[in-house]
Amino acid sequence: MLEDKFSKYSVTGYYEFKVNLSMKTLTTTNEGPTRVKFAADGQQVTFYLPTTKINGMGSRNRRVTVETAMYVEDPNNELYALISFSGDKVDG
């Protein structure tokens, strides 16, 4: 758990950090939710990080792309978002 020094919020969660390395590409995935809880009202926001890919590992021309969308949910305020990044390949 992570807390700010004024105890206004805390961050909890777990990650399964998966890496796939090929000759020229590094793909990273963080599976698992991250929850931010605010002390003032107990509100909790949950998000899931996207998969990223770094191309050009063997050269000086590296490019980072986000392969999947980021999902954010705030059930107290009935807010749900699927955040797409340039170059997404999102299905479903």
NORURUR-V745070 format. One record per run of one state. SS is the DSSP state (h for helix, s for strand, l for the rest). FROM is the first residue (numbers start at 1). LEN is the number of residues. If there is no record, write none. Layout:
ss from len
SS FROM LEN
SS FROM LEN
This chain:
ss from len
l 1 1
s 2 2
l 4 5
s 9 5
l 14 2
s 16 6
l 22 3
s 25 7
l 32 2
s 34 5
l 39 5
s 44 5
l 49 3
s 52 4
l 56 7
s 63 4
l 67 3
s 70 5
h 75 3
l 78 1
s 79 5
l 84 9
